[in-house]
Amino acid sequence: MESGRPAWEEEERASSEKKRWLLKRLDALCRAFEGQRGNYERIELLVGRVERLRGKNRRWKVTLLALAWTALWAAFLHNRVSQGDYPADALTVVFLLVVSLGPFVPIVGTKAARAKEAKRLESEATAVYMEIRRHYDAVPDNPLAIEYCDPDSLEAVRQIVASGRADTAKDAVNVLEESRYRSEMLQLQRNILEEAHGARMAAESASRWAAAAALRHR
């Protein structure tokens, strides 16, 4: 204790200085990455569009309808040919193929167009990410991973440190992740409660209609 202060006071002073340095650094990072907000919003939009396109391509409702159409036409024409209504020649075979497989042409074309567009958007998102990455690598003394350097996450981390909920960048990130997890769980619970309420209301409505129908038939 060369300074004449107790050890705990020295540690507290050092901790306070580290916190001030961290807050100052986080303020600088907030300013440095604010200019990248447009890129972060752009990449979020691109990723969302890619997911929607691929989600549509995973839907099989239209394809199943086309298969049902094909099966019906195949059964109908087979019955006609077997009864002699249509000659079993090459023209009949071509007609069968055109009519039965016709619905698949726009489906395949649409799916291919969506896949091509998704690939293009994914390439664009990759280019935007690389621009963000270059900016991240050019910023010195950054205690945060790139996943937490978008303007909103940086501001949240800064607020956590400023409020005393964390003294280090690592602890602040952990607090942020816990907060996000709790928010997701609360939203999930709200969704479950809303679905349960909707199901209960539907059941009560059905019960009332059944009771009314029973009264009318007495």
N, C-alpha and C positions, 0 to 999 in steps of 0.2 A: 504494500500500500504506500508507494512512494508519493502519491499525490495527497495523502492524508485522508482520503475518502474510504469508507467501508467498501468491501468487495462487492456487496450487493448493489451499492450505489453506482459503482463503476460499470457493473454489468447492465444495470438499468439504463445508464447513460449511453453505453455502446449500443444497446438494443434500440433506444430512441433514435440514435443517429442512423442506424441501419434502416429503420422505418422511414425516416425523413428522406434518405437516399432513395429508397424503393418508391415512395410516393412521387418524388421528383422524376424518377426514371419512368414511372407509369404515366405521368403527365406528358412527358416528352413522347412516349410511345403512342399515346392517344392522338397527339398532334401529327405524328409521323404517319400513322395509318388511317387517319381521317380521309386523306386523299384517295385511299383505296376503297372507300365505301362503295363507289360505283361498281368496281370489279367484284366485290363480295356479293352485292345485290345481283349483278349479272350472272355470276356463276350459280347462285341459288336458283335463279329463274331458269337457267339452262338445264340444270340437274332435274328440276321439277318437270320441265317439258319432256325430257328424256324418259323419266319414270312414267309419265302419263302415256306416252306413245307406246312404250313397251308393255304397259298394263293393258292397253287396248288390244295389242297383238296377242296377249295371252287369253283374251276372251274367246270362248268357243261357241257362243250362242248362235251367231250368224252361220258359222260353219256347220253346226248341227242341223240348222234349218235347211241348209243347202244339201246336206246328206239325206235328210228326210225327203226333200224334193226329188233327189236323184233316185232314191229307193222307190218312191211312188211311181215315177215315170218308168223306171225299169220294170216294175211289176206290171204296170198297165200295158206297155208295149210288148212285153213277153207274152202276156195273155192274148193280145191281139194277134201276134205272129203265130202263136200256137193254134189259134182258132182259124187261121187262114185269112184274117182280115187284111193283114199287111204281108207282102212277100218278104221272105227272109233272104233278101239280097244285100248287096253292098250299100245301096242307097238307104235301106232301112237301118243298117248298122251305123252309117254316118249320121243319119237323123237322130238315132238314139243317143249317140255320143254328144252331138251338139246340144240337144235338149237337156240331157241329164247332167252334163258337165258344164253347161253354160253358166250356172250360178257361181261356180268356183272361180271363173276368170276375174270378175271384179274383186272377189275376196282375196285371191292371191296377189292381184295387182296392188290392192290397198295395203295389205300387210307388207309387201316388198317396199312400197313407198314409205310407209312408217318406219321400217327398219333402216332404210337409207337416210331418212331425215334424222332419226335418233343417232345414227353414227356421225352425221355431220355436226349435230348439236354437241355430241360428246367430244368431238375434236375441238370445237370452239371453246367448250368449257375447259379442256385441257390447256389450251393456249392462254386462257384467262388465268388459270391457276399458276401457270409457269411465270406469268407476269407478277402475280402476287408473291410467288416464291422468290423471284429475283429481288423484289423490294424488301422482303423479309430478310434475305441474306445480306442486304446492303446496310441494314440498321444495326449498329454496334450495341453491345451491352444489353442484349434483349434476354431477360430471364424467363420468358414464356415461349412455349412451343407455338408453332404456326397456327395450330387449331384454335388458339385463344387470342389471336392477334387481329381478329376482325374488330371494327370500332365498338360494337355493342359489348362483346366479351371483355375487351380492354377496359371499358368504362365500368363494367360490373366488377372486375377484379380491383380496379382502383377504389371503388366505393367500399368494397369489402375490407381492404387494408385501411382506408381512411376511417372507417367506423370502428376499427379495433377488433374485428372478427378474425383477423389473421395478421401475422407479423412478417410472413415470407410469401414470395410469389407462389411457391408450391402449396402452402397452406391455403392461400386465397383461391387457387384453382380447385382444390379439394372442396372448399366451402361452396364454390360456384357449382361444381358438379352435383353436390348433395342438394343444393337448392333447385337445380334443374330436375333432378330425379324426383324430389318431392312434388314439384309442379306437375310433372308428367303423371305421377300417381294420383294426385288430386283430380286432374283432368280425366283420367281413366275412371275414377270413382264417380265423377259427375256424369260421365257418359253411361256408365252402368246403371246409375239411378234413373237417368232420363229414359233409358230403354225399358227398365223395369216399370216405370210409371206409365210409359206408353202401352206396354203390354197389359198392365192392369186396367187401364182405361178401355182398351179394346175388348178385354174380357168382360168388363162390366157392361159395355155397350152391347156386346153380343148377347149377354144374359138378359138385358132389358128387352131386346128385340125378340128373343125366344119367348120370354114371358108374355109379351104383347101378342105374339102369334098364337100362343096357346089360349089366351083369353078370347081371341077372335074366333077360334074353332070350337068354343064351348057352346 
